[in-house]
Amino acid sequence: MRAVAVVGLLAGCGLLPAGPAAAQPGCGPPAAADPQVTGVPWPQSRYDAGRLAGIADGSGVTVAVIDSGVDATQPVLAGAVLRGRDLLDKAGTGQRDCVGHGTAVASVIAGAPLDGIPVGLAPRTHILPYRVSEQEIVDGHPSGNPGTATGVAEAIRDATDRGARVINLSLVLSVDHPEVRAAVGYAQAHDVVVVAAIGNGHRDGGVDPVPYPAGYPGVLGVGAVDENGLRVPSSPVGPYVDLVAPGRAVVAAVPGHGLARFDGTSFAAPFVSATAALIRQYRPRLTAVEVAARILATTDPAPAGGRSGGYGYGILNPYRAVTDQLGGAPVPVSASAARPAPAVPATDRAPRTPALTLSLGGLVLAGLVALGASVVPRGAARGWRPGRT
């Protein structure tokens, strides 16, 4: 299977099949879409974006998506995608996505509603795109340009210098690269919330390796749960898991036109990044450390109860994270103008599971099978404090 599972799709609105999307310049033809779509996606039902309407929508906040690039022509992202950088093609702007991973991730954050159905949790957020890898792992075999750890580090620093308030890293490195560690520290020193996926390689009976950048102190490491609130079997277990979010059948955009369902921690992480953007809009005086602590302090209880290696502090609750008045002990962390909603038919791709990697330690832009990110192993090492209310 590929690591960015694309299964059935979105919902409820008399969806018609979209015509074949044209390939982006320099890319091969996009995967064919499947028109079968029914029902409102479960993450959108769980989070009921309507509850946040009039409270926060991400306006004025920029989230950097360091990934495979983002297709700026996708209608649900119309007007949201800024000119970023392409670390694989120095002449590029990050607004091209040949594999679809970054586009899907960005749409979970900032996708506009489609025919009245919400896509992104923070739909007026701006996306600053970076193309650092486009390697997919299919049936265990990598293909495509893997990029480099140096490119990831450069993207993190550039995003920080260009004013990103949140950085989403739905990718994983299997090795602790000093330049990436230093870049993450640079972002944190400049008050940026750093969110990372933890990968998708869990196997029962084994010990999951530490994923990077997720394993660095102060990074919010995000695992995946299904519609029943249960950990997705492929979601890793370890002290770097700070919390979990929807990572099964997540409705997101594909390059060109249409939507699909994706599996993996790559698509759980952007729910957390979007929540951070909502908090940074609604509570602009909070520091990045306080934003992260607030997200953890307001999670819903997980089946394991308390903090655990599979669920961290619990299941993300965006509404509480934005609105709750907090008090009590600190929660340590392992260490605008509106855009019009496009009337584009939602489509679905056949089930697949891509994973993008960044070799030299395996940088994987993950979907279902290999993603990366997680927060610091021990709260004490992070030094996070409860945020101001």
N, C-alpha and C positions, 0 to 999 in steps of 0.2 A: 504494500500500500504506500501511497505517497503521504507525506506528512503535512498536509494542509487539507484536511478532509473537506470535501465539498459534497454535501449530500442534499437532499430534498430542498425545498426553499420556501420562501416567504409567502405570503399570505393574503388572505382574505379579500382581495380586491379584484375579482375578475381579471386575473392576469393573462395576458396574451404573450405568446412567445416573441422574444425580441429577435430581430433579424440578426444574422451573423455579424459580430462586431469586426470592424476592420482592424488589422494588425497595426500596432504602433510602429512608427519608423524604427527600423533596426531590429524589430522583434519578429518572431515567427507568428503564424496564425494563432489566435486565441482558442482555447478549448470551446467546443460546441456547448451551447446552453440547452437546458432541459426546461420546458415550459410548465411542468407540473408543480404547482404551488398551491398550498391551502393552509389556512389558519394563521393566526398571529404568532410570530416567533416567541418562544417561551421566555427568553431573557427580557424582551421588551414588556411582556406581560408581568414578569416578576418585578421589574424596576419601574413600571408605569411612569414613563417619562412625563405624562401629563401632570403628575404631582409636583414636578419641578418647574412646570411652566409658570412664568411670571416670577420665579424665584432666582433661577440661574440657568443659563443656556451656553455658557462658555464665551460669551462676547468679550472681546478685548484680550483674550488669552491665546498664546501661541504654543502649540504642542509640536515638538520635533518628533518625526517618525523616522528612525534610522533603520532601514530595511532594504527592500528591493526596488525602492522608488515608489511613486504614487502617480497613478494616471489622472492628470488634471482635467482630462476631457470627460471623465465619468460624471453623468448628470447629477448624481446625489452629492457629489463633491464640488459642484459648480460654485466658483467664487471662493472656495475655502483653501485651495492649495497655492501656497506662495512659491516663489522661485527659490529652490534650495540648491543642493550641490550633488553632483554625480561623481563618486570616487572611482567609478569604473571607466567613465568617459569624461575627461576633464572639461570637455566642451558642453556637457549636459547640465541640466538644472534640477535633476532629481524628479522631474515631472513625467518620467517614462517608467513603465513597469511591465517588463516582459513576462514575468511569472505570476503576477497577481497577488502576491503575498502582502506587499506593502499597501496596495490599494484596499484590500480587505481590512487590514488593521486600521488604516486611516478612517475608513467609513464607520467602523464601530465607534470611533471617537466623534467624528464630525459629520457623518452622513446626514443629509437632509431627509425629511420624510418622503416616502414614495407612495403616492396615491393615498395619503392619509395615514400610512403606517410608519412609525418611527424606525429609523435605522441607527443613527448615531445618538449617543447619550448626551453629548454636548454639541448640538448641531450648529452653533455659531462660533465654535472654536476655529482658529486658523491652523492649518497644518503646514509645517516647515519640513519638506521631504528630503531625505538623503538616500541615495542609491549606493549601497556598500557591498552588496552580494546578490547574486541571482542563481545561486547553486541550489538545485533541488536534489533531494535524495529519494529515489524511486526504487522500491524493493531492495533497499539497502545499498543502492549504487548511486553515487553522486554524478551530477551532470550540470553544466553551466559554470559561469565565472564565480569562483568562491570569494573573491575579494581578499582583503587582508585585515589583520588586527590593527595595523597602523591606520588603515582607512576608517575603521570604526572609531578609533581614538580621535582622529582628525575631525570626524563628523560631530562627535560629542562636544569637542572644544568649539567648533564653529557654531553649532547650535546655541551654545551658551553665550558666545560673543554676540550673536544676532538676536538675543532677547527671548529665547524660548523659556517659558516658565516651568514646563514639564517636558521630559524626554522619555519617549517610549522605545524600549529595546526588545522587540519580539524576536530575539535571536540568542544563540548561545555559543559560547566558546568553551571548549573542554579544558583549556589551559589558562592559568592566571598570567596574562600578558601585562608586564609592568606599564606599558604605554596606555593600555586601556584602563588599568587601575588608576593611574595618574589623571587621566582625562575625566573619569568619574569623580574623583576627588576635586578636580577643578570645577566641575559643574556644581557639586554640592557646596563648595566654598562660595559660589556665586548665587546661592539660594535657589537652585533648580531642583525640583522633585524628579528623581530618577526611578523609573518603573521598569522592571524586566520580567520576562517570562522565565520559567524554570526548566523548560524542555518537556519532552514526551517519551523518555526512554525507560520508564520504570518497569522493572521486572520483579515479581514477587520472589522473595527468598534471597534477593541480592541487596547490595548497598549501592544506592544511587550516587554517582560522582557529583561533586560540587559544580554547579553551572555558573559560568561567568558571562556577563557582569552581575548576574543575580546574587552571587555569593559574596559580593563586596559589602562592607559595612555601610549602612545607610540607604542601600538600594531596596526598594520594595519588591520582594520576590513573590510572583503570583502563580498559583496552581489553578487547576481546572476542576469544576464540578459539572454534573449533569442537571437535568430539570428536576430531579428528586433531591438535589443538594448533596449528592454522593460524589466522592472523588472519582474523576475519570481514571480508569485503570492505568493508563499510560502516564498520568501526572506523577512526577517524582515525589519522593518522601524524604524529608531531611530538615535540619534546623534552619535552612535558608528559606523555607516557605513561610511567608508572613501572613498571607491570607489567600483565599480562593475566590474565583468569579466564574461566570458561565464560560465553559470551554467545550461544549458539545452542541452541535447543530446551531452554531451562531450565525445569524443572517448578516451577510456583509456584501459589499459591492465587488464585482469582477471588472477587470479592465474593459473599457468600451461602454457597454450597456448591460444592465441587469444585475441580479443578485444571486447569491448562492449560500449554502450552509457550509460552515467550516468547523473543524474540530481541532482542539489543541490549546496548549497554554498560550500560544502566540495570540489567540483571539480572546483569551481571558484578560491578559495584561492591559489591552486598550480600554476595557471597562474601568479599570483602576486609574489609568491615565486621564480618562474623561472625567472621572469623579474628582481627581486632583484639580483639573481645569475649572470645574464648577465651584470648588471651594476657593480657588484663587480669585475667581471673579466675585463671589459673594462675600468672602472674608479676606480682602486684599492685604490686611495688616499681618496676617499669619505668615510665619517663615515656612520654608520648605520642610523643615523638621517638624514643625507644628502641624502642617497639613498632613504629613504622613502619619503622625501619631493620632490625629483625629480620625483618619480613615480606619486605622486599626482599632481604635476605641469604640467605634460604632458598628462593628461587624455583627451579623446575626450568628447565633450559636451554630456550630457545626455538629454533625452526628457524633463525633468523637468526644465532644465536650471539652471545655478549657482549651489550652493551646496544645497543638499536636503537630507531629512532623508532616502529616498529610494535608492538614487544613490550616495550619498556622493559627492565627487568632480567630478565624471564622470566615464567614461568607460576606463578601462585600455588600453593603447597604448604602447606595449613593444618597438616598433621601436623608437618612439619619446623619451621614457624614457631612452633609451641607447644613442641615438645620438644627441638629441637637445642641443643647447647651451642656457643655461638659464640665465635669468636676472630678475630684478624686485623684487617685494615684496615676502617675505617668504610665503610658503604654510604650515599652521599648520596642524599637524596630530592629529586626535582624538586620543587625546593622547594615455697540456694534450695529453694523447694518445687517439686517436679516438677508439670508439667501433664499431665493424662491425655491419651493419644493418642485422637483421635476416630475412630470407625468411620464415616467418610463416604465414599461412593463417589467415586472420582476421575472427573472429566469433562474433556473437551477442547473448546476452542472452535475454530471454523473459523479457518484461518490469517488473521492480521491483523497489522498493524504500527502501533500508535498512537504518537503522540508528544505529550507535553504541553508547552505552551509558556507562558512567562511573558513576555509581550511587553516593550516598552520595552527592547529589546535582546534580545528573544527568549528568555525563560526557557523552556526546553523540558524537560518531564519526559519523558525519552526512553525509548523502547523501541527498536525497530529503527532508526528514522530520525532521531531527533534527541535526543540525550541530552547530559548534560553533566557533565564533570568531568575533572580531571586534575591531576596534581601539578605542582610547580614545574618550570620549564624547566631550570634548572641546579642540580646538586647543591650547588655552592659557595654558592649563594644560600640554601639551606635550612639548612645548618649541622647536619645530622643526624649523630648518632653511633651507634656500634654497639650496642646495648642490653646491659644487664647480663644475664647468664645466670641 
